């Protein structure tokens, strides 16, 4: 698989959210054509296990995006609770990203 190259300058947006009582922010970078290209995930408290997990999730999701992995495929792969909500931080982040992904399945977004 070939990794897609990101431009040196790209747009970036930030979304704040809470998960399991902790505050996080996800920064979203895009390819020139508007598709999701990378994320940066930070916990409000930098020096703890949640911050380490957040950074690792961001790296893995970014690598997947740069190899053209659809958001829906990643969302389907993570653990979900019986009500469909995410069991972990990766699922929560992917759920936040899905509506902003231009290549996301519109029927799935409506569910």
Backbone as a chain_set.jsonl record, in Angstrom:
{"seq": "XXXXXXXXXXXXXXXXXXXXXXXXXXXXXXXXXXXXXXXXXXXXXXXXXXXXXXXXXXXXXXXXXXXXXXXXXXXXXXXXXXXXXXXXXXXXXXXXXXXXXXXXXXXXXXX", "coords": {"N": [[0.832, -1.189, 0.0], [0.453, 2.217, -0.753], [1.358, 5.171, 0.835], [-0.454, 8.161, 1.076], [0.66, 11.371, 0.23], [0.892, 14.252, 2.262], [0.171, 17.735, 1.972], [2.48, 20.438, 2.612], [1.355, 22.611, 3.858], [-1.781, 22.761, 5.346], [-5.335, 22.76, 5.972], [-6.777, 22.976, 9.264], [-8.78, 21.893, 11.873], [-10.345, 22.06, 15.116], [-11.905, 20.037, 17.535], [-13.529, 19.881, 20.594], [-14.204, 17.53, 23.207], [-15.76, 15.32, 25.643], [-14.963, 12.247, 27.253], [-15.691, 9.498, 29.136], [-15.553, 11.076, 31.455], [-13.282, 12.616, 31.066], [-11.561, 15.332, 29.537], [-10.935, 15.983, 26.118], [-9.278, 16.934, 23.054], [-9.572, 16.968, 19.549], [-7.663, 17.41, 16.757], [-8.039, 18.069, 13.349], [-6.714, 17.364, 10.254], [-6.605, 17.91, 6.728], [-6.52, 16.553, 3.365], [-5.72, 18.248, 0.267], [-7.995, 18.044, -1.322], [-10.043, 17.957, 0.516], [-10.597, 15.614, 1.89], [-10.292, 13.663, 4.913], [-7.118, 13.589, 6.493], [-5.353, 13.382, 8.65], [-5.166, 13.114, 12.229], [-4.865, 14.742, 15.377], [-4.783, 13.967, 18.68], [-5.493, 14.96, 21.859], [-5.306, 14.787, 25.395], [-6.713, 16.573, 28.165], [-5.145, 16.58, 30.472], [-1.823, 16.218, 30.305], [0.251, 14.45, 31.184], [-0.509, 11.565, 31.649], [-2.015, 8.237, 31.569], [-4.224, 8.32, 29.84], [-3.575, 10.364, 28.055], [-1.391, 9.231, 26.74], [-2.645, 7.04, 25.491], [-4.374, 8.477, 23.83], [-2.62, 9.814, 22.048], [-1.466, 7.585, 20.753], [-3.726, 6.462, 19.48], [-4.31, 8.53, 17.709], [-2.076, 8.468, 15.998], [-2.358, 5.917, 14.806], [-4.916, 6.114, 13.553], [-4.379, 8.22, 11.794], [-2.376, 7.097, 10.129], [-3.914, 5.08, 8.955], [-5.825, 6.658, 7.566], [-4.156, 7.917, 5.721], [-3.562, 5.838, 4.151], [-5.788, 5.435, 2.733], [-7.931, 4.194, 4.115], [-11.309, 3.749, 4.74], [-13.364, 5.754, 6.9], [-15.717, 4.546, 7.824], [-15.031, 1.815, 7.752], [-13.117, 1.657, 9.779], [-14.709, 2.465, 11.946], [-16.526, 0.357, 12.043], [-14.851, -1.65, 12.902], [-14.107, -1.246, 15.562], [-14.771, -1.848, 19.073], [-18.099, -1.944, 20.224], [-20.792, -0.955, 22.376], [-23.854, -2.538, 23.521], [-25.87, -0.766, 22.764], [-24.83, 0.437, 20.57], [-23.11, 2.519, 20.954], [-19.722, 3.803, 21.299], [-17.253, 1.718, 22.823], [-14.729, 2.409, 23.539], [-12.104, 4.948, 23.481], [-11.065, 5.261, 20.866], [-13.247, 4.562, 19.202], [-15.036, 6.597, 19.917], [-13.728, 8.878, 18.941], [-13.629, 8.254, 16.187], [-16.36, 8.262, 15.653], [-16.864, 10.978, 15.987], [-15.435, 11.989, 13.836], [-16.655, 10.904, 11.568], [-19.08, 12.255, 10.528], [-17.876, 14.452, 9.32], [-16.44, 13.53, 7.239], [-15.875, 13.594, 3.866], [-16.021, 11.359, 2.224], [-17.59, 9.573, 3.535], [-20.211, 7.196, 4.147], [-23.323, 8.326, 3.272], [-25.843, 7.265, 3.949], [-25.296, 5.766, 6.222], [-24.487, 7.817, 7.942], [-26.902, 9.03, 8.435], [-28.159, 7.303, 10.12]], "CA": [[0.0, 0.0, 0.0], [1.187, 3.467, -0.835], [0.88, 6.235, 1.716], [-0.729, 9.412, 0.373], [1.474, 12.483, 0.722], [0.172, 15.435, 2.717], [0.814, 18.99, 1.598], [3.184, 21.046, 3.728], [0.38, 23.479, 4.529], [-3.124, 22.207, 5.199], [-6.304, 23.285, 6.931], [-6.81, 22.257, 10.541], [-9.881, 22.302, 12.75], [-10.254, 21.415, 16.428], [-13.176, 19.722, 18.195], [-13.385, 19.464, 21.988], [-15.23, 16.584, 23.653], [-15.504, 14.57, 26.879], [-15.188, 10.803, 27.193], [-15.464, 8.887, 30.45], [-15.227, 12.098, 32.444], [-12.032, 13.311, 30.752], [-11.642, 16.258, 28.408], [-10.016, 15.739, 25.01], [-9.477, 17.722, 21.828], [-9.075, 16.3, 18.345], [-7.346, 18.293, 15.638], [-8.286, 17.357, 12.101], [-6.05, 17.885, 9.066], [-7.221, 17.393, 5.504], [-5.843, 16.631, 2.078], [-6.131, 19.409, -0.523], [-9.352, 17.833, -1.841], [-11.006, 17.997, 1.61], [-10.689, 14.352, 2.625], [-9.536, 13.587, 6.161], [-5.749, 13.144, 6.254], [-4.644, 13.102, 9.897], [-5.739, 13.683, 13.437], [-4.052, 14.904, 16.576], [-5.701, 13.751, 19.794], [-4.849, 15.357, 23.105], [-6.059, 14.793, 26.642], [-6.513, 17.827, 28.885], [-3.994, 16.359, 31.339], [-0.82, 15.681, 29.393], [1.102, 13.38, 31.733], [-1.238, 10.431, 32.227], [-2.247, 7.136, 30.636], [-5.202, 8.724, 28.824], [-2.86, 11.151, 27.045], [-0.604, 8.277, 25.944], [-3.599, 6.323, 24.643], [-4.877, 9.42, 22.829], [-1.596, 10.008, 21.012], [-1.344, 6.347, 19.972], [-4.911, 6.362, 18.625], [-4.157, 9.525, 16.635], [-1.084, 7.97, 15.039], [-2.931, 4.793, 14.06], [-5.98, 6.601, 12.675], [-3.748, 9.012, 10.74], [-1.756, 6.174, 9.174], [-5.004, 4.44, 8.202], [-6.381, 7.648, 6.64], [-3.181, 8.173, 4.658], [-3.555, 4.65, 3.285], [-7.134, 5.393, 2.141], [-8.885, 3.364, 4.851], [-12.534, 4.516, 4.999], [-13.777, 5.953, 8.295], [-16.72, 3.529, 8.159], [-14.348, 0.533, 8.009], [-12.528, 1.746, 11.124], [-15.811, 2.506, 12.915], [-17.086, -0.992, 12.142], [-13.859, -2.549, 13.499], [-13.907, -1.027, 16.997], [-15.762, -2.432, 19.99], [-19.299, -1.147, 20.492], [-21.69, -1.446, 23.415], [-25.084, -3.091, 22.944], [-26.673, 0.309, 22.179], [-24.124, 0.958, 19.412], [-22.158, 3.567, 21.319], [-18.357, 3.281, 21.347], [-16.775, 1.211, 24.109], [-13.428, 2.998, 23.828], [-11.777, 6.275, 22.972], [-10.915, 5.225, 19.401], [-14.588, 4.599, 18.626], [-15.609, 7.93, 20.152], [-13.083, 9.789, 17.995], [-14.092, 7.912, 14.839], [-17.737, 8.741, 15.541], [-16.8, 12.431, 15.787], [-14.887, 12.261, 12.505], [-17.481, 10.353, 10.496], [-19.93, 13.213, 9.813], [-17.099, 15.441, 8.574], [-15.676, 12.853, 6.194], [-16.59, 13.703, 2.599], [-16.187, 10.056, 1.588], [-18.365, 8.707, 4.416], [-21.463, 6.684, 3.602], [-24.38, 9.216, 3.743], [-26.926, 6.505, 4.583], [-24.836, 5.421, 7.564], [-24.475, 9.047, 8.729], [-28.275, 9.348, 8.791], [-28.639, 6.347, 11.138]], "C": [[0.87, 1.244, 0.0], [0.533, 4.504, 0.07], [0.696, 7.506, 0.899], [0.051, 10.542, 1.026], [0.586, 13.653, 1.115], [0.92, 16.675, 2.251], [1.487, 19.588, 2.837], [2.278, 21.973, 4.531], [-1.009, 22.913, 4.274], [-4.047, 22.784, 6.262], [-6.344, 22.398, 8.172], [-7.986, 22.795, 11.345], [-9.78, 21.514, 14.041], [-11.654, 21.237, 16.997], [-12.867, 19.277, 19.617], [-14.508, 18.507, 22.358], [-14.8, 15.942, 24.963], [-15.762, 13.097, 26.623], [-14.776, 10.22, 28.528], [-14.965, 9.898, 31.48], [-13.928, 12.842, 32.21], [-12.234, 14.185, 29.524], [-10.553, 15.939, 27.384], [-10.248, 16.793, 23.934], [-8.869, 16.94, 20.675], [-8.872, 17.362, 17.273], [-7.43, 17.491, 14.36], [-7.586, 18.082, 10.955], [-6.623, 17.209, 7.832], [-6.265, 17.442, 4.32], [-6.386, 17.851, 1.333], [-7.571, 19.273, -1.007], [-10.423, 17.765, -0.747], [-11.159, 16.707, 2.392], [-9.857, 14.41, 3.903], [-8.159, 12.995, 5.893], [-5.033, 12.726, 7.533], [-5.443, 13.65, 11.061], [-4.645, 13.817, 14.489], [-5.031, 14.826, 17.734], [-4.971, 14.025, 21.088], [-5.822, 15.257, 24.269], [-5.747, 16.092, 27.372], [-5.316, 17.735, 29.838], [-2.95, 15.597, 30.55], [-0.103, 14.454, 29.943], [0.27, 12.301, 32.434], [-1.49, 9.371, 31.152], [-3.215, 7.518, 29.515], [-4.528, 9.519, 27.709], [-2.021, 10.243, 26.15], [-1.507, 7.514, 24.986], [-4.098, 7.222, 23.508], [-3.87, 9.618, 21.7], [-1.445, 8.771, 20.136], [-2.524, 6.166, 19.018], [-4.778, 7.316, 17.444], [-3.174, 9.044, 15.57], [-1.69, 6.865, 14.182], [-4.035, 5.229, 13.098], [-5.378, 7.398, 11.516], [-3.087, 8.124, 9.689], [-2.828, 5.496, 8.319], [-5.604, 5.406, 7.175], [-5.452, 7.881, 5.451], [-2.983, 6.964, 3.747], [-4.953, 4.378, 2.729], [-8.11, 4.455, 2.84], [-10.13, 4.198, 5.148], [-12.843, 4.609, 6.493], [-14.766, 4.866, 8.71], [-16.08, 2.176, 8.469], [-13.718, 0.535, 9.402], [-13.616, 1.739, 12.191], [-16.412, 1.116, 13.125], [-16.154, -1.94, 12.887], [-13.712, -2.393, 15.008], [-15.053, -1.619, 17.813], [-16.882, -1.441, 20.264], [-20.081, -1.779, 21.634], [-22.991, -1.91, 22.753], [-25.981, -2.023, 22.322], [-26.005, 0.963, 20.969], [-23.125, 2.059, 19.721], [-20.751, 2.97, 21.448], [-17.968, 2.823, 22.748], [-15.468, 1.886, 24.511], [-13.227, 4.339, 23.152], [-11.646, 6.286, 21.446], [-12.277, 5.312, 18.717], [-15.239, 5.956, 18.772], [-15.039, 8.925, 19.145], [-13.565, 9.515, 16.574], [-15.53, 8.347, 14.62], [-17.769, 10.257, 15.323], [-16.345, 12.779, 14.374], [-15.85, 11.892, 11.39], [-18.371, 11.388, 9.815], [-19.144, 14.213, 8.971], [-16.283, 14.817, 7.444], [-16.432, 12.917, 4.874], [-16.818, 12.368, 1.913], [-16.936, 9.067, 2.483], [-19.679, 8.311, 3.733], [-22.619, 7.547, 4.127], [-25.543, 8.488, 4.404], [-26.548, 6.136, 6.01], [-24.868, 6.655, 8.473], [-25.874, 9.411, 9.208], [-28.825, 8.432, 9.886], [-28.442, 6.856, 12.54]], "O": [[1.897, 1.303, 0.676], [-0.685, 4.682, 0.063], [1.574, 7.888, 0.126], [0.09, 10.646, 2.252], [-0.352, 14.005, 0.399], [2.147, 16.67, 2.146], [1.109, 19.28, 3.967], [2.426, 22.098, 5.746], [-1.373, 22.621, 3.135], [-3.598, 23.237, 7.315], [-5.988, 21.22, 8.123], [-8.161, 24.007, 11.477], [-9.2, 20.428, 14.069], [-12.48, 22.148, 16.953], [-12.035, 18.394, 19.825], [-15.634, 18.652, 21.882], [-13.632, 16.008, 25.349], [-16.667, 12.737, 25.87], [-13.654, 10.424, 28.992], [-14.07, 9.605, 32.272], [-13.505, 13.622, 33.063], [-12.97, 13.835, 28.601], [-9.406, 15.663, 27.738], [-11.284, 17.457, 23.911], [-7.804, 16.335, 20.801], [-9.788, 18.11, 16.932], [-6.946, 16.361, 14.295], [-7.832, 19.264, 10.714], [-7.072, 16.064, 7.893], [-5.337, 18.25, 4.275], [-7.402, 18.42, 1.731], [-8.292, 20.267, -1.095], [-11.594, 17.539, -1.052], [-11.785, 16.7, 3.452], [-8.85, 15.114, 3.97], [-8.034, 12.015, 5.158], [-4.2, 11.82, 7.51], [-6.284, 14.533, 10.9], [-3.646, 13.099, 14.478], [-6.019, 15.561, 17.755], [-3.952, 13.399, 21.383], [-7.0, 15.594, 24.148], [-4.66, 16.651, 27.225], [-4.564, 18.698, 29.99], [-3.175, 14.448, 30.167], [0.123, 13.5, 29.199], [0.336, 12.146, 33.653], [-1.209, 9.589, 29.973], [-3.046, 7.09, 28.374], [-4.878, 9.361, 26.54], [-1.948, 10.458, 24.94], [-1.18, 7.356, 23.81], [-4.228, 6.779, 22.367], [-4.237, 9.592, 20.526], [-1.311, 8.885, 18.917], [-2.337, 5.759, 17.871], [-5.095, 6.955, 16.311], [-3.423, 9.202, 14.375], [-1.546, 6.881, 12.959], [-4.084, 4.768, 11.958], [-5.823, 7.262, 10.376], [-3.224, 8.373, 8.491], [-2.668, 5.356, 7.107], [-5.862, 5.014, 6.037], [-5.906, 8.024, 4.316], [-2.325, 7.052, 2.71], [-5.269, 3.263, 2.313], [-9.041, 3.965, 2.2], [-10.015, 5.262, 5.756], [-12.611, 3.664, 7.248], [-14.671, 4.326, 9.812], [-16.545, 1.466, 9.36], [-13.778, -0.466, 10.117], [-13.471, 1.085, 13.224], [-16.764, 0.745, 14.245], [-16.613, -2.935, 13.448], [-13.24, -3.314, 15.674], [-16.149, -1.854, 17.304], [-16.644, -0.257, 20.502], [-20.037, -2.994, 21.831], [-23.194, -1.693, 21.558], [-26.777, -2.337, 21.438], [-26.534, 1.921, 20.405], [-22.376, 2.485, 18.842], [-20.605, 1.77, 21.68], [-18.315, 3.466, 23.738], [-15.133, 1.932, 25.695], [-14.055, 4.799, 22.366], [-12.082, 7.242, 20.804], [-12.438, 6.06, 17.752], [-15.92, 6.422, 17.859], [-15.778, 9.721, 18.564], [-13.876, 10.451, 15.837], [-15.888, 8.76, 13.517], [-18.598, 10.761, 14.566], [-16.818, 13.752, 13.787], [-15.841, 12.542, 10.344], [-18.415, 11.398, 8.584], [-19.68, 14.767, 8.011], [-15.519, 15.509, 6.771], [-17.52, 12.353, 4.764], [-17.728, 12.252, 1.092], [-16.922, 7.863, 2.225], [-20.177, 9.016, 2.855], [-22.885, 7.513, 5.329], [-26.168, 9.025, 5.318], [-27.388, 6.187, 6.908], [-25.235, 6.552, 9.643], [-26.028, 10.028, 10.262], [-29.84, 8.747, 10.508], [-28.794, 6.17, 13.5]]}, "num_chains": 1, "name": "protein.A"}
